[in-house]
Amino acid sequence: MFAEANATLWPSLITVSALILYFIVTINVGRARFKHKVSPPQMTGNPDFERVVRVQQNTLEQMILFLPSLWLFSQFISPIWAAGIGAVWIVGRILFAWGYYQAAEKRAAGFGISTLATLTLLGGSLIGIILSLLNIKVGG
């Protein structure tokens, strides 16, 4: 049982890290509301505030693809590789947020990095599942 649990430690750490990142960008929305005097339920009015909201919303949108892909890749290919690619996703999301907070046009590199990581996890998961259906062993 410990060996099975041990195999999921790294993807588990990445999952918690992604959730902490999301929690931080969510807190940043509240901070931006106060700073730019944008009262709930208002979502527009100050471009600096709107960029902070978009970081939070886009991160949530991306997590819907990222988290299942991370765990499927971990299951069907490799938990270590899943965690490594997941760490790249987190770095990409941090760069995305950092750039977008400054200006909308500065978000592209971080978005590209995190999207590439997600597509790698998703594509690898699909390949791993197909190979498993064909009873071909991969990863470890």
Residue frames as qw, qx, qy, qz and C-alpha x, y, z in Angstrom:
[[0.000, 0.885, 0.466, 0.000, 0.00, 0.00, 0.00],
 [0.305, -0.774, 0.093, 0.547, 2.82, 2.44, 0.78],
 [0.393, -0.092, 0.597, 0.694, 4.34, 1.86, -2.68],
 [0.162, 0.640, 0.655, 0.367, 1.00, 2.74, -4.29],
 [0.184, -0.931, -0.256, 0.186, 0.61, 5.84, -2.14],
 [0.463, -0.538, 0.286, 0.643, 4.23, 6.78, -2.75],
 [0.405, 0.257, 0.617, 0.624, 3.63, 6.74, -6.52],
 [0.037, 0.803, 0.488, 0.341, 1.01, 9.47, -6.16],
 [0.440, -0.641, -0.220, 0.590, 2.98, 11.77, -3.85],
 [0.283, -0.170, 0.287, 0.899, 4.44, 13.95, -6.63],
 [0.080, -0.444, -0.588, -0.671, 1.20, 14.44, -8.59],
 [0.389, -0.731, -0.548, 0.118, -0.51, 15.08, -5.24],
 [0.398, -0.489, -0.068, 0.773, 2.02, 17.81, -4.46],
 [0.115, 0.091, 0.453, 0.880, 1.41, 19.38, -7.89],
 [0.227, -0.619, -0.673, -0.335, -2.35, 19.23, -7.33],
 [0.413, -0.729, -0.381, 0.392, -2.06, 20.99, -3.97],
 [0.344, -0.296, 0.161, 0.876, 0.33, 23.54, -5.50],
 [0.010, 0.337, 0.582, 0.740, -2.14, 24.27, -8.31],
 [0.332, -0.727, -0.593, -0.102, -4.95, 24.72, -5.78],
 [0.433, -0.605, -0.180, 0.644, -2.79, 27.07, -3.69],
 [0.227, -0.015, 0.367, 0.902, -1.98, 29.06, -6.83],
 [0.151, -0.551, -0.626, -0.531, -5.69, 29.33, -7.58],
 [0.425, -0.729, -0.470, 0.258, -6.39, 30.40, -4.00],
 [0.389, -0.398, 0.027, 0.831, -3.75, 33.15, -4.31],
 [0.066, 0.171, 0.462, 0.867, -5.13, 34.52, -7.58],
 [0.296, -0.665, -0.643, -0.238, -8.60, 34.46, -6.00],
 [0.436, -0.657, -0.297, 0.539, -7.34, 36.46, -3.02],
 [0.301, -0.123, 0.250, 0.912, -5.80, 38.89, -5.51],
 [0.080, -0.551, -0.593, -0.581, -9.28, 39.59, -6.89],
 [0.420, -0.781, -0.448, 0.115, -10.45, 40.68, -3.43],
 [0.476, -0.463, 0.007, 0.748, -7.35, 42.81, -2.98],
 [0.198, 0.156, 0.452, 0.855, -7.89, 44.40, -6.40],
 [0.189, -0.724, -0.603, -0.278, -11.55, 45.11, -5.55],
 [0.439, -0.765, -0.256, 0.396, -10.42, 47.06, -2.50],
 [0.445, -0.289, 0.238, 0.814, -7.55, 48.83, -4.28],
 [0.066, 0.142, 0.518, 0.841, -9.62, 49.89, -7.30],
 [0.319, 0.208, 0.429, -0.819, -12.87, 50.41, -5.38],
 [0.485, 0.016, -0.647, -0.588, -14.90, 47.90, -7.39],
 [0.490, -0.137, 0.615, -0.602, -17.75, 46.70, -5.18],
 [0.089, 0.139, 0.973, 0.161, -19.44, 43.31, -5.63],
 [0.835, 0.141, 0.516, 0.131, -21.22, 42.28, -7.78],
 [0.371, 0.876, -0.182, -0.247, -19.57, 44.73, -10.18],
 [0.867, -0.065, 0.362, 0.336, -17.04, 43.03, -12.51],
 [0.554, 0.495, 0.245, 0.624, -16.03, 45.90, -14.77],
 [0.119, -0.979, -0.162, -0.015, -15.01, 49.51, -14.65],
 [0.221, -0.848, 0.455, 0.158, -11.29, 49.49, -14.00],
 [0.767, 0.488, -0.411, -0.073, -8.95, 47.79, -16.52],
 [0.110, 0.502, -0.783, 0.349, -6.42, 46.93, -13.79],
 [0.587, -0.099, 0.616, -0.516, -9.13, 45.17, -11.80],
 [0.856, 0.350, -0.007, -0.381, -10.51, 43.42, -14.89],
 [0.533, 0.532, -0.656, 0.043, -7.09, 41.93, -15.68],
 [0.172, -0.321, 0.820, -0.442, -6.86, 40.49, -12.16],
 [0.746, 0.136, 0.398, -0.517, -10.33, 38.96, -12.55],
 [0.781, 0.486, -0.304, -0.248, -9.35, 37.48, -15.94],
 [0.206, 0.482, -0.829, 0.196, -6.28, 35.83, -14.39],
 [0.428, -0.103, 0.751, -0.493, -8.49, 34.16, -11.79],
 [0.786, 0.336, 0.212, -0.474, -11.17, 33.12, -14.27],
 [0.649, 0.561, -0.487, -0.161, -8.71, 31.88, -16.88],
 [0.003, 0.409, -0.873, 0.267, -6.80, 29.89, -14.26],
 [0.611, 0.069, 0.620, -0.486, -10.05, 28.22, -13.20],
 [0.778, 0.495, -0.081, -0.378, -10.91, 27.49, -16.85],
 [0.453, 0.575, -0.681, 0.001, -7.48, 25.92, -17.39],
 [0.283, -0.324, 0.820, -0.378, -7.62, 23.82, -14.21],
 [0.821, 0.180, 0.276, -0.467, -10.66, 21.99, -15.58],
 [0.817, 0.489, -0.300, -0.050, -8.41, 20.50, -18.29],
 [0.209, 0.654, -0.662, 0.302, -5.19, 20.39, -16.32],
 [0.475, -0.392, 0.657, -0.435, -6.14, 18.42, -13.19],
 [0.923, 0.118, 0.289, -0.225, -7.84, 15.42, -14.84],
 [0.718, 0.623, -0.302, 0.076, -5.08, 15.31, -17.46],
 [0.041, -0.666, 0.667, -0.332, -2.43, 15.33, -14.73],
 [0.631, -0.246, 0.645, -0.354, -4.01, 12.38, -12.95],
 [0.913, 0.354, 0.123, -0.164, -4.76, 10.38, -16.08],
 [0.516, 0.697, -0.471, 0.159, -1.18, 10.87, -17.30],
 [0.268, -0.556, 0.694, -0.371, 0.03, 9.84, -13.85],
 [0.810, -0.034, 0.489, -0.321, -2.07, 6.69, -13.96],
 [0.886, 0.415, 0.202, -0.040, -1.39, 5.60, -17.53],
 [0.590, 0.695, -0.281, 0.301, 2.12, 6.95, -18.25],
 [0.619, 0.036, -0.482, 0.619, 4.14, 8.01, -15.19],
 [0.360, -0.862, -0.341, 0.107, 3.45, 9.88, -11.95],
 [0.520, -0.469, 0.104, 0.706, 6.96, 11.37, -11.97],
 [0.258, 0.188, 0.480, 0.817, 6.63, 12.68, -15.53],
 [0.148, -0.761, -0.563, -0.287, 3.12, 13.92, -14.76],
 [0.442, -0.784, -0.211, 0.381, 4.44, 15.87, -11.80],
 [0.455, -0.251, 0.273, 0.810, 7.30, 17.34, -13.84],
 [0.097, 0.413, 0.555, 0.716, 4.98, 18.48, -16.61],
 [0.310, -0.801, -0.509, -0.057, 2.53, 19.71, -13.97],
 [0.470, -0.592, -0.074, 0.651, 5.30, 21.81, -12.41],
 [0.265, 0.070, 0.423, 0.863, 5.85, 23.39, -15.83],
 [0.127, -0.673, -0.608, -0.402, 2.11, 24.18, -15.94],
 [0.421, -0.783, -0.338, 0.307, 2.34, 25.93, -12.56],
 [0.409, -0.347, 0.178, 0.825, 5.35, 28.00, -13.70],
 [0.126, 0.333, 0.578, 0.734, 3.42, 28.91, -16.84],
 [0.247, -0.776, -0.554, -0.170, 0.39, 30.01, -14.82],
 [0.446, -0.672, -0.150, 0.572, 2.58, 32.14, -12.55],
 [0.307, -0.122, 0.370, 0.868, 4.17, 33.80, -15.60],
 [0.021, -0.562, -0.657, -0.503, 0.70, 34.25, -17.11],
 [0.334, -0.824, -0.439, 0.134, -0.59, 35.97, -13.97],
 [0.457, -0.523, 0.044, 0.718, 2.51, 38.09, -13.51],
 [0.232, 0.075, 0.487, 0.839, 2.40, 39.27, -17.12],
 [0.110, -0.629, -0.649, -0.414, -1.36, 39.81, -17.26],
 [0.357, -0.756, -0.380, 0.396, -1.34, 41.84, -14.04],
 [0.309, -0.416, 0.186, 0.834, 1.00, 44.28, -15.82],
 [0.385, 0.436, -0.261, -0.770, -0.64, 44.36, -19.27],
 [0.871, 0.236, 0.290, -0.320, -2.86, 42.06, -21.33],
 [0.707, 0.627, -0.324, -0.058, -0.23, 41.67, -24.03],
 [0.028, 0.612, -0.752, 0.245, 2.30, 40.32, -21.50],
 [0.765, -0.171, 0.478, -0.396, 0.26, 37.17, -20.77],
 [0.800, 0.433, -0.296, -0.291, 1.12, 35.22, -23.94],
 [0.344, 0.471, -0.797, 0.158, 4.33, 33.42, -22.86],
 [0.296, -0.159, 0.786, -0.518, 2.82, 32.09, -19.64],
 [0.773, 0.253, 0.205, -0.545, -0.36, 31.08, -21.43],
 [0.686, 0.495, -0.497, -0.195, 1.64, 29.25, -24.08],
 [0.129, 0.387, -0.865, 0.291, 3.75, 27.38, -21.53],
 [0.456, -0.010, 0.702, -0.547, 0.78, 26.23, -19.48],
 [0.783, 0.370, 0.007, -0.499, -1.26, 25.32, -22.56],
 [0.546, 0.485, -0.679, -0.076, 1.61, 23.24, -23.96],
 [0.090, -0.249, 0.876, -0.404, 1.92, 21.45, -20.61],
 [0.642, 0.163, 0.465, -0.587, -1.82, 20.70, -20.55],
 [0.763, 0.462, -0.248, -0.378, -1.81, 19.44, -24.13],
 [0.313, 0.446, -0.833, 0.102, 1.18, 17.21, -23.35],
 [0.301, -0.082, 0.813, -0.491, -0.64, 15.72, -20.35],
 [0.709, 0.322, 0.247, -0.577, -3.88, 15.32, -22.29],
 [0.676, 0.514, -0.456, -0.266, -2.25, 13.79, -25.36],
 [0.159, 0.383, -0.884, 0.217, -0.05, 11.53, -23.26],
 [0.504, 0.010, 0.660, -0.558, -3.09, 10.39, -21.30],
 [0.787, 0.397, -0.008, -0.473, -4.92, 9.47, -24.47],
 [0.535, 0.503, -0.677, -0.051, -1.91, 7.54, -25.78],
 [0.082, -0.290, 0.863, -0.405, -1.48, 5.78, -22.43],
 [0.660, 0.136, 0.469, -0.571, -5.13, 4.80, -22.29],
 [0.779, 0.460, -0.247, -0.345, -5.09, 3.47, -25.86],
 [0.372, 0.467, -0.794, 0.117, -1.90, 1.50, -25.19],
 [0.323, -0.154, 0.785, -0.506, -3.46, 0.09, -22.02],
 [0.779, 0.273, 0.202, -0.527, -6.54, -0.97, -23.97],
 [0.746, 0.500, -0.424, -0.122, -4.19, -2.73, -26.40],
 [0.903, -0.418, 0.060, 0.081, -2.41, -4.26, -23.37],
 [0.653, 0.472, -0.201, 0.557, 0.92, -2.54, -24.16],
 [0.594, -0.657, -0.244, 0.394, 2.90, -1.53, -21.01],
 [0.358, 0.687, -0.057, 0.630, 4.35, 2.02, -20.82],
 [0.212, -0.773, 0.213, -0.559, 5.94, 4.23, -18.17],
 [0.720, -0.135, -0.615, 0.292, 6.68, 3.30, -14.62]]
